[in-house]
Amino acid sequence: MALPSPNLDDRRFQQFVDDAKRYIQQRAPEWTDHNVSDPGVTLVETVAHMADQIVYRLNRVPEKNHLAFLDLIGITLFPPSAARTDVTFWLSAPLDDAVQLPAGTEVSTVRTEAEEAVVFATERDLSVVSCELAHLVVQRNGEAAVDRTSDVGEGKDLLCFAESPQPGDCMLLGLTAAVPHCVVVLTLDSQVDGVGVDPRQPPLVWEAWTEDGWRPCEVERDGTGGLNRPGEVVLHVPGGHARSRNVRREAGWLRCRVTGPEAGQPFYTTSPTVRSAEAFTIGGTTGVVHAETVRDEALGESTGLPGQRLRLANAPVVGDLPPLHLQIAERDAWTDWEVVPHFAASGPLDRHLTLDAATGEIAFGPAVREPDGALRQYGAVPPKGAVIRARRYRTGGGRSGNVARGAVQVLRNSVPYVSEVVNREAARGGVDGESVAEAKARAPITLRAQDRAVTLRDYEELARRAAPETARITCIEGEADQHGAHAVRVLVVPQAVSDPGGWLRFEQLVPGDALLERITRYLDDRRLLGTRLAVGPPYYQGVTVVATLHAFRGTDTDTVRRQAHEALYRHLDPLTGGAHGKGWPFGRPVQSGEVFAVLQRVPGVELVDEVLLHPADPLTGKRGDPTERIDLEPPALVFSFDHRVRVIGDGS
């Protein structure tokens, strides 16, 4: 909790007036008219109002000193974090030449009457490379590859795999160029010979050859139904795609590989065939960050004195290092200055400066008098009169950048041949900057922990400091038989933006490897010797609610059903659910009586007839027997999985 601030004087306006009237009775008893209409009482009230203002300002002194002490021990406000996502740029048509999208290309959401547009900028250059199909090779499991390019050119029907396909059989497509981060369309004229498979879930995987080996491609759309009919396959090729002589032909290789069937998945009895194939590039995907780029901002002139401070016109500053590119005009040339966290290692000739990302304040090195009387300069001092400018920095960040998938639709920069943009996944990672009250609450914890993890609370606070963009982090004691003695489990729940209707997909709640590695590395440097550390996601217990509701007469049952689904997903949400709306508590059981109350509050519901809970596995989709209570282990969270609600109305 925050350090308590003393109240130096708790008197208020009316108390000053009452004290003055009592003093008048003692010193001037002949003054008997103490009503507000008396001019003397009016003068007393005027003075009392001025005294009340002075006392108010006096009581602000402890708070000001408190903040000054926090600044003295190095407690600064955490700046906001910027949300990130991937955006796909779709071309209007296939092109012969590559389309270049430079870093800093801006896209945004649609501006409405109620909300401003949320702007994102690309973080790296993107080249949408043109390609064509050069080779088609068939390789059966364990056998040598056979080049069938000429057969396809002659329009012959050739088997994509072995006549009786086996897991490991593959069809390789060689492109004329490597197309990393691009969207490739494969147009295949196939014959319906691949008997036995379900076109909605064929036992196939599309992969691309990279320097690290074969990596899976994301399938945007498979119009062939698993190579069973003519159509198009739209693939998102991963980064790192490179040309190679993989099968004695140099090309940018893609392949379609047969996988082993999962439980209940139909498998090929006969290989599909292909008689023609084409390939072309139709788009590209790159990462974007919620930030606007500011260029060539004039900050003023140097005074030539140590410790000069300037402020950027736009704050907060977001982005990876370096967050600010600052230049100073020296001897008719612009020189670059480096942003450092502090001046402890800065010499008098080092062009160093510090940046407060939350406020946008820039500070140059101070001059400090040593105990022997000598004056030591930390960091160089810009020449007097030198012009200072911010060559480039980014401003933005915050929770507003956590937009849903499909929300980014506007291309703010004119790029030829780009017809539309879209984010195929929700943006996440946006966190608002720290407030003064939050910094005051954090200060005692920081002083106690001293950047060392001893208690579970220390691990939790340090993990949040390492990854402020996460939605929830909790620490529990690890089980000795599973994680070893003296183990600490850090459970990480990433930020996620639900789809329309409040639906969260399971993959949105799984933290990425880079995030877990960053938290692990940060905590590993601060843990006690001998403490075992396990950082990972919690266990998600799927819950399916099967309920029967009766609606009031004249109420639209479809609306009631939709609102009931939204209420269930909202209440059983691991991020924003629970009784207090701060996320379902770890280990808290789910009870049918509580779900009864949630459904009864839905507008239009007259009666909740029946509620059954089914434990479910979010990965396999299997459900357990109906029950009235589902218990959760301490490291577990609830996850809504395919609720079923029946609404009975007038015509039911």
N, C-alpha and C positions, 0 to 999 in steps of 0.2 A: 504494500500500500504506500501512498505518497506520504512524505514527511508532513506532520501537522504544522500549520502556521498559526502562531499565537494571534489573538485579537487584542491589539494594544488599547483600544478604547471602544467599548460596546454601546456607548450612548448614541441616541438618535435625536432627530429633530424635536419630537414632542417632549423628550426628557430635558433637553436644553430649555425649552419654553417653561416647563413646570418648575425647574430649578430657578429660573430667573424670577418667576412670580413669587416663589417662596422667599427669595432674597429681597424682593420689593416689600413684602409684608414686614420683614424685619427692619429694613432701613428706612422705608417711607410708608408708615402705617396709614397716613392720610390719603394715600392713593388707593382708592377702593374699587374703581371701575377697571376690572380686568377682562372685559369682554373684547372680542376681536375687533369691534368697531372703534375702540379707543386708539388714537394715534400712537400712544406710547407702546401699547401691546403690538401694534403693527411693526414698530421699530424693533421690539424684542424678537418677534418672529423673523424679521429680516436677518438680524444678527445670528439667530439660532440656525437659520438655513445656511449661512456662510460657515458656521462652526461645524455643521453636519458634513459639508463638503470637505473641510480640512481633515476631519476625522476619517472620512472615507479614504482620502489620499494617504493618510498616515497608515491605515491598515493595509495599503498596497505595498508598503515598504518590505514586510517579511517575504511576500511573494516575489518581489523584485530581487531581494537578496538570495532567496532560494534559487531562482533561475541563474543568478550570477555564480552561485556556488556550483550548480550543475555544469555551467560553462567552464568553470575553473578545473573541474575533474575530467573534462573532456566529453561530457554527455551532450551530443548534438542530435538534432532531429533526423530520423531516417527519412530519406527522400522516397517518393513513390516509385513503385516498380511498374514497368511498361508491359502491357499484354503483348503476346506474340502469337502468330498463327502462320499458316501457309496459304498463299493466294495463287490461284491458277489463272493465267492470262490465256484466253482462247482467241485464236486467230480467226479472221473472217473466212479464210480459204487457205489451202496449202500453197506454199511459196517456194520458189527456187532458191532464194537467198535467205540467210539467217536474219532474224529480227532481234535487235539488241535493246534490252531494257536496262538502263544504268541504275546503279544503286541510288536510292533516294527517290525513285519513282513513287508518287503518292496515289493511294486509293482510299476510299472512304465508304462509310455507310450512307444510306439515303437520308437526306435532311427532311425533317417533317416540321409541322407547326409546333409540336411540343418538344422536340429534341433536336439539338444541333448534330451535324454530321461528325462521326468519330473518324479521325484521319489516321491512316497507317502509311508507313514508308518502307520500301524494300531495303533489306540490309546488305545485299550484295548484287553484283551484276548478274543478269540472266541473259543467256543467248539461246534463242529458240532456233535450233539447227535444223535445216531441211534434210530430209533423207528419203531414200527409196529402197525397195527390196532388191538385194543383189544375189542372195543365195538361199536355197531351201534344202536342208539336210535332214535326213531321217536316221535316227540312231536307236536301235533296240537295246534293251538292257543287257549289258555284258558283251555286246558285239561292236564291230567297227562302224563308224558313221558312213552313210552312203549319200552322195550328192545327187539330189533329184531336181536340180534347178531346170535342166533341159526338159524334163518331163512336164513340169508345170508350164513352161513356156509353150509347149506343144498342146496344152489343154488336156493331157491325159489324167485319168483318175488314179491317184496314188494313195496308198494307205499311209495315214499319219503315223501309225504305230505298227506293232506286230499284228498279224491277222487276229490273234487272240491276245489283246493287250495285257501287259504285265506291269506292275509298278516299276518305275525306272525308265520305261520307254519314253522317248521324247522326240519332238519335231523342232528343229533349230532354224531360225530365220536370221539371215545375215543382212544387216543394213549397210548402206554405203557410207554412213558416218556414225560416230558415237553421238548419242543424244541424251546426255545427263540432264536430269531435272525437266525433261520434256514429256509431252503427251503424244503418244504415237497411236495412229489408227491402223489396224490390220484389217484389210478387206479380204475375206476368204469366201470362195465359192465352194461350199462343202455339199456332200451328198448325205442323205439320211441313212447312213449305214452303221453309225455308232449305237447299236442296239443295246438296251439294258440300263442306261444311265438316266438319272433325273436331270433334265436340262437346267433346273434351278440350282442344283448343287452337284455339278460334275466332278469326278475325282481328278481334277487337273489343277496345276499351279503354273503361273507364268513367271519367268525369271529373266534377269538380265546379267550379263557377264561384266564384272568389275574387277579392279585390281585385287580385291579381297575375295574373289571367287563369285559364284552365283548368288545373287540376292533377289528376293521376291519383288515383283512389280505389283502395284495396286491396280486392280481391275475396276475401271470406272463403269464399264458396261460390256456385257458379252451378248451380242445379238445373235451369236451362232448357237446358243444353247449347248455349250460343250462340244463344238465342232460338228453339230448334227444338222445344221441348215446354213444356207448362205447368209452372210451378215458381217457385221463389223465387231471387232474387239478393240476397245479403247483402253490403253495401258498408260499408267504413270510410271515412267522409267526412273529408277532411283539415281541419286548422285553417285558419281564415280564410274558410270558406264563408260567403257573404253573399248577401242578397237583391239582385236587380238587375232592371232592365228590359232583359234581354238580347235578347228577341225581342218587344218591345212588350208584354210581360206581366211584371209585377213578381212575382217568386217566388224561392225558393232553388233554383237550377237544377242538375240533373244531366243528363249526356248519355251515350249509348252511341254511340261513333264507330267506323266501319269503318276498319281500318288496312290498309296494303299487306301482302300475304302475304310471309312469310319463305321462305327456300329450303326447298323440300319441304313447305310448309304449304298444305293445300287451301284453296280460296277459294269464296265463294258463287257459285253460278250463278243462283239465284233468291232474292229477298228473303224473309226470314221475315215472318210476319204476327202481329198482336196484336189480340185482341178485347176484352180488359179488363185493367185495371191498377190496383193499389193500392199505397200506400206507408205505412209506419209506422216509428217509432223503437223499437228493441229494446235499446239499450245505448249506452255511451260509453267512450271510451278517454282516459287521461291518464297523465302520467309519474309515476313513483314513485322514491323514493330509499331506500337501505338505511339507515334511521335511525329511532330512536324520539324522540319529542318530550317534553321535560321542561318543565314549566310551574311557575311560582311557587315556585321553590326558594329558601329562606331561607339566606343566606350569613353572616349575623352583623351586627355593628355596626361602624361606623367608629371608629378610634382618634383621628381628627383629625390624624394625623401623615403626612408625605409618605412615599411609597414603600410603603404598606401592601399586603400580598399576601394573597389569599384563594384558595381552591381549590374548584372545583365538585365536587359529589358524584359526577358521572358523567363519565368521560373515555374516549376522546378526543371532541372536539367536531368535528362535520362539518357541511357545508352551505355554500352560497354566502353571499356577504356580504349583510347582516351575520350572522355566525355566532352571535352572542349578543345578546339584547335584555336589557340590564341596567338596573335602576331603583334609585334611592335616594330615601328619604323625606326631603324637605326642606320645612320650614314646612308641615307637614300636607298635602303633596302629593307625588306620585311624579314624579320627573324622570328623563328618559332620558339615558343616558351612551353615548358613541360609542366603538366599538372601532377603534383605530388601530394600524398596524404598529409605530410607534415614536413617541417624544415629541419628536423633533427640531423639529417645527414647532408644538408645543403651547405655548400661553401659560398664564399662571397662572389664567385664568378659563375655559379650555376644559375642558369635561366629557369628558375623554379617559381611556381605559384601554387596556392591552394584554392580549392573550389568547394563552397558549400552548396551541394546539389539541391538542397531543399529551398534555399532562399535565392540562389543565383549569385551570391557574393564572392568576389575574387579578391584575394589578399596576396600581396607581395611580401617578401621576407623582411623580418624585423631586425633591428640592431639591438643587441643585448649587452649591457655592461657587465663584464666579468668581475669576480672578487678582487682581482689585482688592479682594477680601474680601467683596464683596456676595454675598448668597444669592439665587439665581434658582430660581424654582419652575416646573417643566415639567408643565403640566396642573394642573387644580384639585384641591384636597384636600376630600373629603367632610367635612361638619361632624361634630364628635365626637358619638358616640351615634346617628348616623343609621343607620336600618335599611337593609341592602343585600339586594336580592333579584335573582335571575335570572328575568326574566319569561318567557323562552322560549329554549331552545336545543335542538339535536339532537345525539344521541350515537349512535355506531355506526361503520359503515364496515368495511373489511377485505375479504380475499379470500372470506370466507364468504358475502358477498352475491352472488357470481357464480353464481347458481343457473340451472339449465337451464330452457328454455322449458316452460311448463305446470306448473312447480313451485309457483308462487304460486296458492293455491286457497282460502285462508281469509280471510274478512272479519271483522276484529277489532272493528270498530265496527258497531253496529246501524244499518242504512240501510233504510228501508222500500222494498219492491218490488224490491230487488236480490236475485236468486236465486243468482248465482255470480260469481266473479271468476277471471280467468286471465291470465297473461302469455304473449302469443303469440310473444315472442322472449326469448332468454336475457338475463339481466341481466349487464352487464359494466361494467368500470371500477373494480371494487373492488380496492384494494391495501392490504396491511398497512402499518402505520406503520414508520418507520425505526428500526432498532435502534442501540444505542450503538456497536457494532462497525462498522456500516455508516457511521455518521456520522464515525467516526475514519478510515475509509478514504476518505471523500469530502473530508475537510478539506484534505489536500495538493493535491488537484485543484482545489478551490475557490480556494485561495491562489495557485496557479500561473496559473489562467485569469483571475482577477480579473473575473469576469462578462463576459469577452470571448471570442469564438470565433476561434481562430487555427488550431489543428490539428484534424484529424478527430476526435480524442478529445474536444476541447473542444465541438465541435458535438454529439457524441453525448451528453455529459453534460448540456449545457444543454437539449437536446431532451427528455431524460428529466425534467429539472426542470420544464419547461413542461407535460409531459403524463405524470405518473407512473403514470396508469392504463393506459398502453399495455403490451402484452406484450413486444415487442421493438423496439429501435431500433438501427440501424447506419448509419454514414456511410461513403461511398466517394467517390473522386474522380470527378467527372463527365466524360463523354467530350466532348472539345472540339467535335466535329462535330455533336453532338446538343444539348448544353446550353451551348455557348460556352466561351471560355477562362476559366480560374480558377473552375471550377464545382464545387460540393459537392452531392452527392446524399444526402439524408436519407431512408432507407427506414423506413417506419412499419408495424408489424404490430399491429393492435388486439387487445385481449383478446377471447376467444371461448370459449364453453362448448359442448362437443360434445353432440350428441344421443345417446340411448342407443345403445350399440354403438361409440362413439368416432367417429361421423361428424361431420365439419365441413362445413357448407355454404359454398360459395364466397363468397356475399355477406357472410358473417360476417367474412371476412378482409380486407374492403375498408374502410379507415378513412373515417369521415365527413368531409364538407367542413368542418364546424365544428372538428373536431380538427386537421385539416391546416392550417387557417387560423390556429388558435391557436399551433401550433408555428412556422409561418412568421413570424408577427408577432413572436414572442418572439426567434427567431434573427435576424430582420432588424435588430432594434435593437442586436444585439451582434456582428454580422459585421464583417469588415474591409471598408473601402471598396474597391470593385472586384471583390469576390467575388460570383459568381452563386450563387443558392440555389435548389435544386429539391427540394421536399418532396412525397413521394407514396408509394404502396404499392410493394412489390417486384413483380417479375414472377413469377407462379406457374406453374410447369411441372407440368401434370397428368401423373400416372403411373397406368396401369392394370396391375395384376399379374394374369396368367392363370397359374394353378398347378394341378397335379394331385398329390393326396396319397393315400397308402395308410394306412388306420387299422389299429390293432391289432384282432385278432379279439375280438368281443364289445363293441367300443366303439361308442357311438351316433354315427353319421356326421353327423347334424344338429348335435350339440354340437361336434364337432370342426370342422365348417365355420364355425360361429358364432365359435368361439374363434380360428380362423385369420384370419377377417375382422377381428376386434378386434385381433389382433396386428399385422396389416398397417397398419391405420389408426393404431394407437398408434406404430408405428415410423416411419412416413412422415408424421408430424404436424409442421407447421411451428412449433407452439408448444411441444409437449412431447415430440417425437420425437427421433430420433438416438441415438447410442451412449450419451450421458450423460443423456438425458431432459430436456435443456434447450432443445429445439427443433432442427429440422434445420438444420445450418450453411448459411449463404449460399454458393451456388456449389458445394456438394459434390455429386459425381455419385451416381447411383443405380445399383447393380450387382446383377446377378442372384444372384451368390454370397452377398452379404449377405442378400438376401431368403431364399435357401435356409436360412441359419442361423436366421433368425427363425422360419420355418415349422417347422423341425425341432424347435425348442424347445416347440412347442405340445403340451400334454398329449394323449395318444392318437394322435399321429402316429408311425407306424412308419417311413415312407419318404417323402421328397419326390421325386416322380418327375420333374416338369418345372416350370420357372419361366420365363415369358416376360414381358418388360416392353414396354409400349406407351406411347409418348408420346401425351398427350391434351390437347385444348383444353378447359378447364373451362367456357368460355362456349358454344361450339358443340357440344361433345360428340364431335367428330371424333377418331378415333384414328389413330396412325401405324402403320407396319410393326413387327412384333415385333423386339426386339433384346435383347442381354444387358447393355447399358450405356447410360444416358441422361445426357449431360453437361449441366451447368447453368452459365449465365453467372454472374459474380460478384454481380450484383444479383438473383439468382433464388432462389426457394425451391420446395420440392417440395409437391405437393398431391395427396392420394389421390383418385382418380376411378374409382368403380364397379369395384372389384376382382372378379375372377371366380375362384372356388376350387371345384374338383371333388374330392370325397373318395370314394375307393373302399374299400368295406368288404366284409363277408362276402357280402352279397347282390348286390354290384355286379359 
